[in-house]
Amino acid sequence: MKAVSDRVAQTWVDLPAESDFPIQNLPYGVFRPRRGGMAAASPRVGVAIGAHVLDLALLHQAGYFSDSPLAGDNVFARGELNAFLGLGRPAWTAARARLADLLSDSCLSLRDNAILRRAALYKQSDVEMLMPLRVGGFVDFYASREHATNVGIMFRGPDNALMPNWLHMPIAYNGRASSIVVSGVDVRRPMGQSKADDAAAPVFGPSRMLDFELELGVVIGGGSDLGRPIPISQAAEHIFGLVLLNDWSARDIQKWEYQPLGPFLGKSFATSISPWVVPLDALAPFRVTGPGQDPQPLPYLRCEEPWGLDVGLEVWLQTARMARPERISAVSFRGMYWNIAQMLAHLTSNGCNVCPGDVYGTGTVSGSSEDARGSMLELCWKGTRPLTLPGGETRTALQDGDTLTLRGACQGEGYRVGFGEVRATILPAAG
């Protein structure tokens, strides 16, 4: 079976120009066809190729995985990726190699089987993308030095921007898994308690400072036992892939509640992820050495391999009055101070176990320039520098009717490995 490794790999499936999903990518998702009877309407696992989705449950039923670790139970005939993720790296590798072979322009097996091809290959416009995972645990990190410095300057001044522990370990909090939703699910403005600086007492009402956070989310594949940390050298056995992630934030609620125990209701109302999980193997050509770390991390956080990722990320905003979205930020993930392997090693360093389908966010991704900031808080510098949009509208926080879209991709030679997008529109508060 062929692996997808070289830049000249081609597929018999038509690829739109600048497609996020060439044969070098092959991201996994869960979808429901919009056509067919009741059986066809059941959710199942698919892979994106160009503007199409390939039905893996049907391929498994047709015997295409019978000589691999995927033989037996059809893990693709599920409404979530968890069962497939739990099989571990040998199964992930076998599935990717078989799919690369079937979709290669030199393989006739699927291409020339007209009946099966028509049944298994859907246009993306003909399917509904669903939540790809059953997320049991969610952790959100704070791993961008630029973001942490910006926030620190705004709230504590330049002399105390980074807290004393920040350069010694990747800081994080445990989030709420139940409110993670897939792209396309709109987000309702949260209600909560907040207190203005000049107010004598707090009030309860809709958040007035709704924000986004541009992040990547890391999807756990191979789980671990309680009490057994995962060393950095084994991170690749446990990381299945990555998604785009928007950790929505109600800044006014967060500001009033976060001391002394950290984020709570200002974060837990919604987190959005993209429907496609890009495998770690697809990102291998884009792994780079990250920024130097000084002081040197403690031994359990030291990396011998390059774990930085050269992923370009963008934020697009469209108000209810705008005809088209406007890009308001663009930044590279390669500048992240703490990498995804260090995050996993630290997350499990106390013996905390992880399970297939768990997700941890990288924290807001920000760069050094003013147009490379991954939150409205930074772009508008705590509300003092309003963002001016086409047509003259301004924003210091997200308003009802605004649509926020995150996009991301790695650029190779002659192809791109993309994440698609994660998008949601802000709805008015309930009641």
C-alpha positions as a Markdown table, in Angstrom:
| # | Residue | x | y | z |
|---|---|---|---|---|
| 1 | Met | 0.0 | 0.0 | 0.0 |
| 2 | Lys | 1.2 | 3.5 | -0.9 |
| 3 | Ala | 1.8 | 6.3 | 1.6 |
| 4 | Val | 1.0 | 9.9 | 0.8 |
| 5 | Ser | 4.3 | 11.5 | 1.2 |
| 6 | Asp | 5.6 | 13.2 | -1.9 |
| 7 | Arg | 4.5 | 16.5 | -3.3 |
| 8 | Val | 3.7 | 15.1 | -6.8 |
| 9 | Ala | 1.1 | 12.6 | -5.5 |
| 10 | Gln | -2.1 | 12.9 | -7.7 |
| 11 | Thr | -5.6 | 11.6 | -7.4 |
| 12 | Trp | -8.3 | 10.7 | -9.9 |
| 13 | Val | -10.8 | 12.8 | -8.0 |
| 14 | Asp | -11.2 | 16.3 | -9.5 |
| 15 | Leu | -9.6 | 18.9 | -7.2 |
| 16 | Pro | -10.7 | 22.5 | -7.2 |
| 17 | Ala | -7.9 | 25.1 | -7.5 |
| 18 | Glu | -6.3 | 25.7 | -4.1 |
| 19 | Ser | -8.3 | 22.9 | -2.5 |
| 20 | Asp | -7.8 | 22.4 | 1.3 |
| 21 | Phe | -8.3 | 18.7 | 0.8 |
| 22 | Pro | -5.8 | 17.2 | -1.7 |
| 23 | Ile | -4.6 | 13.6 | -1.5 |
| 24 | Gln | -1.8 | 14.7 | 0.8 |
| 25 | Asn | -4.4 | 15.7 | 3.5 |
| 26 | Leu | -7.2 | 13.1 | 3.8 |
| 27 | Pro | -8.9 | 14.5 | 7.0 |
| 28 | Tyr | -11.5 | 12.6 | 8.8 |
| 29 | Gly | -15.0 | 13.7 | 9.7 |
| 30 | Val | -18.5 | 12.5 | 10.5 |
| 31 | Phe | -21.3 | 13.2 | 8.0 |
| 32 | Arg | -24.9 | 12.5 | 7.1 |
| 33 | Pro | -25.9 | 12.2 | 3.5 |
| 34 | Arg | -28.8 | 14.5 | 2.5 |
| 35 | Arg | -30.0 | 12.0 | -0.1 |
| 36 | Gly | -31.2 | 8.4 | 0.1 |
| 37 | Gly | -33.5 | 6.4 | 2.5 |
| 38 | Met | -33.3 | 5.9 | 6.3 |
| 39 | Ala | -30.2 | 3.8 | 6.1 |
| 40 | Ala | -28.3 | 6.3 | 4.0 |
| 41 | Ala | -29.3 | 9.1 | 6.5 |
| 42 | Ser | -27.4 | 7.5 | 9.4 |
| 43 | Pro | -24.2 | 9.3 | 10.4 |
| 44 | Arg | -20.9 | 7.7 | 9.4 |
| 45 | Val | -17.2 | 8.5 | 9.0 |
| 46 | Gly | -15.8 | 10.0 | 5.9 |
| 47 | Val | -12.7 | 11.5 | 4.4 |
| 48 | Ala | -12.5 | 14.7 | 2.5 |
| 49 | Ile | -10.9 | 14.6 | -1.0 |
| 50 | Gly | -11.3 | 17.8 | -3.0 |
| 51 | Ala | -14.9 | 18.9 | -3.0 |
| 52 | His | -16.1 | 15.4 | -2.1 |
| 53 | Val | -16.5 | 13.1 | 0.9 |
| 54 | Leu | -15.6 | 9.5 | 0.7 |
| 55 | Asp | -17.9 | 7.1 | 2.7 |
| 56 | Leu | -15.5 | 4.9 | 4.7 |
| 57 | Ala | -18.3 | 2.8 | 6.2 |
| 58 | Leu | -19.3 | 1.7 | 2.7 |
| 59 | Leu | -15.7 | 0.9 | 1.8 |
| 60 | His | -15.3 | -1.2 | 4.9 |
| 61 | Gln | -18.5 | -3.0 | 4.1 |
| 62 | Ala | -17.1 | -3.7 | 0.6 |
| 63 | Gly | -14.0 | -5.3 | 2.1 |
| 64 | Tyr | -11.4 | -2.7 | 1.4 |
| 65 | Phe | -10.0 | -2.9 | 4.9 |
| 66 | Ser | -10.2 | -6.6 | 5.4 |
| 67 | Asp | -6.5 | -7.2 | 5.4 |
| 68 | Ser | -5.6 | -4.5 | 7.9 |
| 69 | Pro | -5.9 | -3.8 | 11.6 |
| 70 | Leu | -9.3 | -2.4 | 10.7 |
| 71 | Ala | -10.8 | -5.8 | 9.8 |
| 72 | Gly | -13.7 | -6.9 | 11.9 |
| 73 | Asp | -16.0 | -4.3 | 13.5 |
| 74 | Asn | -16.9 | -1.5 | 11.1 |
| 75 | Val | -15.6 | 1.4 | 13.2 |
| 76 | Phe | -16.6 | 3.8 | 10.4 |
| 77 | Ala | -20.3 | 3.0 | 10.6 |
| 78 | Arg | -20.5 | 5.2 | 13.7 |
| 79 | Gly | -21.7 | 8.7 | 14.4 |
| 80 | Glu | -18.3 | 9.6 | 15.9 |
| 81 | Leu | -14.6 | 9.0 | 15.4 |
| 82 | Asn | -13.9 | 7.7 | 18.9 |
| 83 | Ala | -13.9 | 3.9 | 18.0 |
| 84 | Phe | -11.5 | 4.5 | 15.2 |
| 85 | Leu | -9.2 | 6.7 | 17.3 |
| 86 | Gly | -9.1 | 4.0 | 20.0 |
| 87 | Leu | -7.6 | 1.5 | 17.7 |
| 88 | Gly | -4.2 | 3.3 | 17.9 |
| 89 | Arg | -1.5 | 4.3 | 15.4 |
| 90 | Pro | -1.2 | 1.0 | 13.6 |
| 91 | Ala | -4.8 | 1.3 | 12.5 |
| 92 | Trp | -4.5 | 5.0 | 11.7 |
| 93 | Thr | -1.4 | 4.3 | 9.5 |
| 94 | Ala | -3.1 | 1.4 | 7.7 |
| 95 | Ala | -6.3 | 3.4 | 7.0 |
| 96 | Arg | -4.3 | 6.3 | 5.6 |
| 97 | Ala | -2.2 | 4.1 | 3.4 |
| 98 | Arg | -5.2 | 2.2 | 2.0 |
| 99 | Leu | -7.1 | 5.5 | 1.3 |
| 100 | Ala | -4.0 | 7.0 | -0.4 |
| 101 | Asp | -3.8 | 3.9 | -2.6 |
| 102 | Leu | -7.5 | 3.9 | -3.5 |
| 103 | Leu | -7.6 | 7.5 | -4.4 |
| 104 | Ser | -4.3 | 7.6 | -6.3 |
| 105 | Asp | -4.5 | 8.1 | -10.0 |
| 106 | Ser | -2.5 | 4.9 | -10.6 |
| 107 | Cys | -5.1 | 2.7 | -8.8 |
| 108 | Leu | -8.2 | 1.5 | -10.7 |
| 109 | Ser | -9.9 | -0.5 | -8.0 |
| 110 | Leu | -12.4 | 2.2 | -6.8 |
| 111 | Arg | -12.1 | 4.6 | -9.8 |
| 112 | Asp | -13.4 | 2.0 | -12.3 |
| 113 | Asn | -16.0 | 0.5 | -10.0 |
| 114 | Ala | -18.7 | 2.8 | -11.2 |
| 115 | Ile | -21.5 | 1.5 | -8.9 |
| 116 | Leu | -19.4 | 1.6 | -5.7 |
| 117 | Arg | -17.9 | 5.0 | -6.6 |
| 118 | Arg | -21.3 | 6.6 | -7.2 |
| 119 | Ala | -22.5 | 5.2 | -3.9 |
| 120 | Ala | -19.5 | 6.1 | -1.8 |
| 121 | Leu | -18.4 | 9.5 | -3.2 |
| 122 | Tyr | -20.6 | 12.4 | -2.2 |
| 123 | Lys | -20.3 | 16.1 | -3.1 |
| 124 | Gln | -19.7 | 18.0 | 0.1 |
| 125 | Ser | -22.7 | 20.1 | -0.8 |
| 126 | Asp | -24.8 | 17.0 | -0.5 |
| 127 | Val | -23.9 | 16.1 | 3.0 |
| 128 | Glu | -24.4 | 17.5 | 6.5 |
| 129 | Met | -21.2 | 17.7 | 8.6 |
| 130 | Leu | -21.7 | 16.7 | 12.2 |
| 131 | Met | -19.7 | 16.9 | 15.4 |
| 132 | Pro | -16.8 | 14.5 | 14.6 |
| 133 | Leu | -16.1 | 13.4 | 18.2 |
| 134 | Arg | -17.6 | 12.5 | 21.5 |
| 135 | Val | -15.5 | 14.8 | 23.7 |
| 136 | Gly | -15.1 | 13.5 | 27.2 |
| 137 | Gly | -12.5 | 16.0 | 28.3 |
| 138 | Phe | -11.4 | 19.5 | 27.3 |
| 139 | Val | -8.4 | 21.4 | 28.4 |
| 140 | Asp | -7.4 | 24.9 | 27.1 |
| 141 | Phe | -3.8 | 26.1 | 27.2 |
| 142 | Tyr | -2.3 | 29.6 | 27.1 |
| 143 | Ala | 0.8 | 28.8 | 25.0 |
| 144 | Ser | 1.4 | 31.9 | 22.8 |
| 145 | Arg | 4.0 | 34.2 | 24.4 |
| 146 | Glu | 2.8 | 37.1 | 22.3 |
| 147 | His | -0.8 | 36.6 | 23.5 |
| 148 | Ala | 0.1 | 36.1 | 27.1 |
| 149 | Thr | 2.3 | 39.2 | 27.0 |
| 150 | Asn | -0.4 | 41.4 | 25.3 |
| 151 | Val | -3.0 | 40.4 | 27.9 |
| 152 | Gly | -0.5 | 40.9 | 30.7 |
| 153 | Ile | 0.4 | 44.4 | 29.6 |
| 154 | Met | -3.2 | 45.3 | 29.3 |
| 155 | Phe | -4.1 | 44.1 | 32.8 |
| 156 | Arg | -0.9 | 44.3 | 34.8 |
| 157 | Gly | 1.5 | 46.6 | 32.9 |
| 158 | Pro | 4.7 | 45.9 | 30.9 |
| 159 | Asp | 6.8 | 45.2 | 33.9 |
| 160 | Asn | 4.6 | 42.3 | 35.1 |
| 161 | Ala | 3.2 | 41.0 | 31.7 |
| 162 | Leu | 4.2 | 37.4 | 32.2 |
| 163 | Met | 3.4 | 35.7 | 35.4 |
| 164 | Pro | 6.4 | 34.0 | 37.1 |
| 165 | Asn | 5.3 | 30.5 | 36.2 |
| 166 | Trp | 4.6 | 31.1 | 32.5 |
| 167 | Leu | 8.1 | 30.4 | 31.1 |
| 168 | His | 8.4 | 27.2 | 33.1 |
| 169 | Met | 5.3 | 25.3 | 32.0 |
| 170 | Pro | 2.4 | 25.5 | 29.6 |
| 171 | Ile | -0.4 | 27.1 | 31.6 |
| 172 | Ala | -4.0 | 25.7 | 31.1 |
| 173 | Tyr | -7.4 | 25.3 | 32.7 |
| 174 | Asn | -10.0 | 22.4 | 32.5 |
| 175 | Gly | -12.9 | 23.5 | 30.2 |
| 176 | Arg | -16.4 | 22.3 | 29.6 |
| 177 | Ala | -16.6 | 19.4 | 27.1 |
| 178 | Ser | -20.4 | 19.4 | 26.9 |
| 179 | Ser | -20.6 | 22.8 | 25.2 |
| 180 | Ile | -18.2 | 22.0 | 22.3 |
| 181 | Val | -20.0 | 22.3 | 19.0 |
| 182 | Val | -19.2 | 21.9 | 15.4 |
| 183 | Ser | -18.8 | 24.6 | 12.8 |
| 184 | Gly | -22.2 | 26.0 | 11.6 |
| 185 | Val | -23.8 | 25.8 | 15.0 |
| 186 | Asp | -24.6 | 29.4 | 15.9 |
| 187 | Val | -23.6 | 30.7 | 19.3 |
| 188 | Arg | -26.0 | 32.4 | 21.7 |
| 189 | Arg | -24.8 | 35.4 | 23.6 |
| 190 | Pro | -24.3 | 34.3 | 27.2 |
| 191 | Met | -25.9 | 35.7 | 30.2 |
| 192 | Gly | -23.8 | 36.3 | 33.3 |
| 193 | Gln | -22.7 | 38.4 | 36.2 |
| 194 | Ser | -20.4 | 41.3 | 35.6 |
| 195 | Lys | -19.2 | 44.4 | 37.3 |
| 196 | Ala | -18.1 | 47.7 | 35.8 |
| 197 | Asp | -15.0 | 49.3 | 37.3 |
| 198 | Asp | -16.9 | 52.3 | 38.5 |
| 199 | Ala | -20.0 | 50.3 | 39.7 |
| 200 | Ala | -20.8 | 49.7 | 43.3 |
| 201 | Ala | -22.3 | 46.2 | 42.7 |
| 202 | Pro | -22.4 | 43.6 | 40.0 |
| 203 | Val | -25.3 | 43.1 | 37.6 |
| 204 | Phe | -26.7 | 40.0 | 35.8 |
| 205 | Gly | -27.4 | 40.3 | 32.1 |
| 206 | Pro | -26.2 | 39.6 | 28.5 |
| 207 | Ser | -22.4 | 39.8 | 28.0 |
| 208 | Arg | -21.4 | 43.1 | 26.5 |
| 209 | Met | -17.8 | 42.0 | 25.7 |
| 210 | Leu | -18.2 | 38.8 | 23.6 |
| 211 | Asp | -14.9 | 37.8 | 22.0 |
| 212 | Phe | -13.4 | 35.0 | 19.9 |
| 213 | Glu | -10.1 | 33.2 | 20.4 |
| 214 | Leu | -8.2 | 31.8 | 17.4 |
| 215 | Glu | -6.8 | 28.4 | 18.3 |
| 216 | Leu | -6.0 | 24.9 | 17.1 |
| 217 | Gly | -7.4 | 21.9 | 18.9 |
| 218 | Val | -5.5 | 18.7 | 19.4 |
| 219 | Val | -7.5 | 15.5 | 19.2 |
| 220 | Ile | -6.4 | 12.6 | 21.4 |
| 221 | Gly | -6.4 | 9.2 | 19.7 |
| 222 | Gly | -4.6 | 6.6 | 21.9 |
| 223 | Gly | -5.7 | 7.0 | 25.5 |
| 224 | Ser | -3.6 | 6.5 | 28.6 |
| 225 | Asp | -4.0 | 4.8 | 32.0 |
| 226 | Leu | -4.7 | 6.8 | 35.1 |
| 227 | Gly | -1.5 | 7.4 | 37.0 |
| 228 | Arg | 0.8 | 7.0 | 34.0 |
| 229 | Pro | 2.1 | 10.2 | 32.4 |
| 230 | Ile | 2.7 | 10.4 | 28.7 |
| 231 | Pro | 6.4 | 11.3 | 27.9 |
| 232 | Ile | 7.1 | 13.7 | 25.0 |
| 233 | Ser | 8.9 | 10.8 | 23.2 |
| 234 | Gln | 5.5 | 9.0 | 23.0 |
| 235 | Ala | 3.3 | 12.0 | 22.1 |
| 236 | Ala | 2.9 | 10.9 | 18.5 |
| 237 | Glu | 1.3 | 7.6 | 19.7 |
| 238 | His | -1.4 | 9.6 | 21.4 |
| 239 | Ile | -2.0 | 12.6 | 19.1 |
| 240 | Phe | -4.3 | 11.7 | 16.2 |
| 241 | Gly | -4.8 | 15.1 | 14.6 |
| 242 | Leu | -5.8 | 18.7 | 14.8 |
| 243 | Val | -8.9 | 20.9 | 14.3 |
| 244 | Leu | -9.5 | 24.6 | 14.2 |
| 245 | Leu | -10.9 | 25.8 | 17.5 |
| 246 | Asn | -12.7 | 29.0 | 18.6 |
| 247 | Asp | -12.8 | 29.3 | 22.4 |
| 248 | Trp | -15.5 | 31.9 | 22.7 |
| 249 | Ser | -15.0 | 34.3 | 25.6 |
| 250 | Ala | -17.3 | 36.7 | 27.5 |
| 251 | Arg | -14.7 | 39.1 | 28.7 |
| 252 | Asp | -16.8 | 41.0 | 31.1 |
| 253 | Ile | -18.1 | 37.9 | 32.8 |
| 254 | Gln | -14.6 | 36.4 | 32.8 |
| 255 | Lys | -13.0 | 39.6 | 34.3 |
| 256 | Trp | -15.4 | 39.6 | 37.3 |
| 257 | Glu | -15.3 | 35.8 | 38.1 |
| 258 | Tyr | -11.8 | 34.6 | 37.3 |
| 259 | Gln | -10.1 | 35.5 | 40.6 |
| 260 | Pro | -9.1 | 33.4 | 42.5 |
| 261 | Leu | -9.9 | 30.1 | 40.6 |
| 262 | Gly | -9.7 | 31.1 | 36.9 |
| 263 | Pro | -12.1 | 30.8 | 33.9 |
| 264 | Phe | -15.6 | 29.5 | 34.4 |
| 265 | Leu | -18.9 | 30.8 | 33.0 |
| 266 | Gly | -17.1 | 33.3 | 30.8 |
| 267 | Lys | -15.8 | 30.4 | 28.8 |
| 268 | Ser | -18.0 | 27.4 | 29.2 |
| 269 | Phe | -21.0 | 28.6 | 27.2 |
| 270 | Ala | -19.5 | 27.5 | 23.8 |
| 271 | Thr | -16.4 | 26.3 | 22.0 |
| 272 | Ser | -16.5 | 25.7 | 18.3 |
| 273 | Ile | -14.4 | 23.3 | 16.3 |
| 274 | Ser | -14.1 | 22.5 | 12.6 |
| 275 | Pro | -15.7 | 19.3 | 11.3 |
| 276 | Trp | -12.5 | 17.9 | 9.7 |
| 277 | Val | -9.7 | 16.4 | 11.8 |
| 278 | Val | -6.4 | 16.7 | 10.0 |
| 279 | Pro | -4.2 | 13.7 | 10.8 |
| 280 | Leu | -0.9 | 14.4 | 12.4 |
| 281 | Asp | 0.7 | 12.4 | 9.6 |
| 282 | Ala | -0.6 | 14.9 | 7.0 |
| 283 | Leu | 1.1 | 17.7 | 9.0 |
| 284 | Ala | 4.5 | 15.9 | 9.2 |
| 285 | Pro | 6.0 | 17.9 | 6.2 |
| 286 | Phe | 5.2 | 21.1 | 8.1 |
| 287 | Arg | 6.8 | 20.4 | 11.4 |
| 288 | Val | 9.4 | 23.0 | 12.3 |
| 289 | Thr | 11.6 | 24.0 | 15.2 |
| 290 | Gly | 9.7 | 26.4 | 17.5 |
| 291 | Pro | 11.1 | 29.5 | 19.2 |
| 292 | Gly | 13.9 | 29.1 | 21.7 |
| 293 | Gln | 12.9 | 28.5 | 25.3 |
| 294 | Asp | 14.7 | 30.4 | 28.0 |
| 295 | Pro | 15.0 | 29.2 | 30.7 |
| 296 | Gln | 15.4 | 25.6 | 29.5 |
| 297 | Pro | 12.3 | 23.6 | 30.5 |
| 298 | Leu | 12.5 | 20.9 | 33.1 |
| 299 | Pro | 13.5 | 17.5 | 31.7 |
| 300 | Tyr | 10.0 | 16.2 | 31.3 |
| 301 | Leu | 9.2 | 19.1 | 28.9 |
| 302 | Arg | 12.4 | 19.0 | 26.8 |
| 303 | Cys | 11.9 | 18.0 | 23.1 |
| 304 | Glu | 14.4 | 16.2 | 20.9 |
| 305 | Glu | 12.2 | 16.5 | 17.8 |
| 306 | Pro | 10.8 | 19.6 | 16.1 |
| 307 | Trp | 7.2 | 19.9 | 17.3 |
| 308 | Gly | 6.3 | 23.3 | 15.9 |
| 309 | Leu | 3.8 | 23.5 | 13.1 |
| 310 | Asp | 3.9 | 25.9 | 10.2 |
| 311 | Val | 0.1 | 26.5 | 9.9 |
| 312 | Gly | -1.2 | 29.8 | 8.6 |
| 313 | Leu | -4.3 | 31.0 | 10.4 |
| 314 | Glu | -6.9 | 33.7 | 9.6 |
| 315 | Val | -9.9 | 35.3 | 11.2 |
| 316 | Trp | -12.7 | 36.7 | 9.0 |
| 317 | Leu | -15.6 | 38.9 | 10.3 |
| 318 | Gln | -18.9 | 39.7 | 8.6 |
| 319 | Thr | -21.5 | 41.9 | 10.2 |
| 320 | Ala | -25.2 | 41.7 | 9.3 |
| 321 | Arg | -24.7 | 44.8 | 7.1 |
| 322 | Met | -21.7 | 43.6 | 5.2 |
| 323 | Ala | -22.0 | 41.9 | 1.8 |
| 324 | Arg | -18.9 | 39.8 | 2.3 |
| 325 | Pro | -16.5 | 38.9 | 5.2 |
| 326 | Glu | -13.4 | 40.9 | 5.9 |
| 327 | Arg | -10.1 | 39.4 | 7.1 |
| 328 | Ile | -9.2 | 41.0 | 10.4 |
| 329 | Ser | -6.2 | 38.9 | 11.5 |
| 330 | Ala | -3.6 | 36.5 | 10.0 |
| 331 | Val | -0.9 | 34.7 | 12.0 |
| 332 | Ser | 1.4 | 31.7 | 11.8 |
| 333 | Phe | 1.2 | 28.9 | 14.4 |
| 334 | Arg | 4.9 | 28.3 | 14.1 |
| 335 | Gly | 5.7 | 31.0 | 16.6 |
| 336 | Met | 3.9 | 29.3 | 19.5 |
| 337 | Tyr | 6.2 | 29.2 | 22.5 |
| 338 | Trp | 4.9 | 25.9 | 24.0 |
| 339 | Asn | 4.3 | 23.1 | 21.4 |
| 340 | Ile | 1.6 | 20.5 | 21.3 |
| 341 | Ala | 3.8 | 17.6 | 22.6 |
| 342 | Gln | 4.9 | 19.7 | 25.6 |
| 343 | Met | 1.2 | 20.5 | 26.3 |
| 344 | Leu | 0.3 | 16.7 | 26.3 |
| 345 | Ala | 3.3 | 15.9 | 28.5 |
| 346 | His | 2.4 | 18.5 | 31.0 |
| 347 | Leu | -1.4 | 17.7 | 30.9 |
| 348 | Thr | -0.6 | 14.1 | 31.9 |
| 349 | Ser | 2.5 | 14.8 | 34.1 |
| 350 | Asn | 0.5 | 14.3 | 37.3 |
| 351 | Gly | -0.9 | 11.0 | 36.1 |
| 352 | Cys | -4.1 | 12.5 | 34.6 |
| 353 | Asn | -5.4 | 10.0 | 32.0 |
| 354 | Val | -6.6 | 10.9 | 28.5 |
| 355 | Cys | -9.2 | 9.1 | 26.4 |
| 356 | Pro | -9.9 | 8.8 | 22.6 |
| 357 | Gly | -11.8 | 11.9 | 21.5 |
| 358 | Asp | -10.5 | 14.2 | 24.2 |
| 359 | Val | -9.4 | 17.6 | 23.0 |
| 360 | Tyr | -7.0 | 20.2 | 24.2 |
| 361 | Gly | -6.8 | 23.7 | 22.8 |
| 362 | Thr | -3.5 | 25.5 | 22.2 |
| 363 | Gly | -4.8 | 28.8 | 23.5 |
| 364 | Thr | -5.1 | 32.0 | 21.5 |
| 365 | Val | -2.5 | 32.2 | 18.7 |
| 366 | Ser | -1.1 | 35.7 | 18.3 |
| 367 | Gly | 2.0 | 37.2 | 16.6 |
| 368 | Ser | 4.2 | 40.2 | 17.0 |
| 369 | Ser | 2.4 | 42.6 | 14.6 |
| 370 | Glu | -0.9 | 44.4 | 15.4 |
| 371 | Asp | -2.7 | 42.5 | 12.5 |
| 372 | Ala | -1.6 | 39.1 | 13.8 |
| 373 | Arg | -3.6 | 39.0 | 17.0 |
| 374 | Gly | -5.9 | 36.2 | 17.7 |
| 375 | Ser | -8.7 | 37.9 | 19.8 |
| 376 | Met | -10.8 | 41.0 | 19.7 |
| 377 | Leu | -9.4 | 41.9 | 23.1 |
| 378 | Glu | -5.9 | 42.3 | 21.5 |
| 379 | Leu | -7.0 | 43.7 | 18.1 |
| 380 | Cys | -8.9 | 46.5 | 19.9 |
| 381 | Trp | -6.4 | 46.7 | 22.8 |
| 382 | Lys | -9.0 | 46.3 | 25.6 |
| 383 | Gly | -11.5 | 48.5 | 23.7 |
| 384 | Thr | -9.3 | 51.5 | 23.3 |
| 385 | Arg | -8.6 | 51.0 | 19.6 |
| 386 | Pro | -11.9 | 50.2 | 17.8 |
| 387 | Leu | -11.7 | 48.0 | 14.7 |
| 388 | Thr | -13.0 | 49.9 | 11.6 |
| 389 | Leu | -14.8 | 47.7 | 9.0 |
| 390 | Pro | -15.8 | 48.4 | 5.4 |
| 391 | Gly | -18.8 | 50.6 | 5.4 |
| 392 | Gly | -17.7 | 52.5 | 8.5 |
| 393 | Glu | -18.9 | 50.1 | 11.2 |
| 394 | Thr | -16.7 | 49.7 | 14.2 |
| 395 | Arg | -16.2 | 46.9 | 16.7 |
| 396 | Thr | -14.6 | 46.5 | 20.1 |
| 397 | Ala | -16.5 | 43.3 | 20.8 |
| 398 | Leu | -18.7 | 41.0 | 18.8 |
| 399 | Gln | -22.4 | 42.1 | 18.2 |
| 400 | Asp | -25.5 | 40.0 | 17.6 |
| 401 | Gly | -25.7 | 39.1 | 13.9 |
| 402 | Asp | -21.9 | 39.0 | 13.4 |
| 403 | Thr | -20.5 | 35.9 | 11.7 |
| 404 | Leu | -17.0 | 34.9 | 12.8 |
| 405 | Thr | -15.0 | 32.5 | 10.6 |
| 406 | Leu | -11.6 | 30.9 | 11.3 |
| 407 | Arg | -9.5 | 29.3 | 8.5 |
| 408 | Gly | -6.2 | 27.6 | 8.5 |
| 409 | Ala | -3.8 | 25.8 | 6.1 |
| 410 | Cys | -0.3 | 24.6 | 5.6 |
| 411 | Gln | 1.3 | 25.5 | 2.2 |
| 412 | Gly | 3.3 | 22.9 | 0.4 |
| 413 | Glu | 4.9 | 22.9 | -3.0 |
| 414 | Gly | 2.0 | 22.7 | -5.4 |
| 415 | Tyr | -0.6 | 21.8 | -2.7 |
| 416 | Arg | -2.0 | 22.9 | 0.6 |
| 417 | Val | -3.1 | 20.9 | 3.6 |
| 418 | Gly | -6.1 | 22.8 | 4.9 |
| 419 | Phe | -8.4 | 22.6 | 7.9 |
| 420 | Gly | -11.5 | 24.0 | 6.2 |
| 421 | Glu | -13.2 | 26.5 | 8.5 |
| 422 | Val | -15.0 | 26.9 | 11.7 |
| 423 | Arg | -17.9 | 29.4 | 11.5 |
| 424 | Ala | -20.7 | 30.7 | 13.7 |
| 425 | Thr | -23.1 | 33.6 | 13.9 |
| 426 | Ile | -23.8 | 35.4 | 17.2 |
| 427 | Leu | -27.5 | 35.1 | 18.3 |
| 428 | Pro | -29.1 | 37.3 | 20.9 |
| 429 | Ala | -29.1 | 36.2 | 24.5 |
| 430 | Ala | -32.0 | 33.9 | 25.6 |
| 431 | Gly | -35.0 | 35.7 | 27.1 |
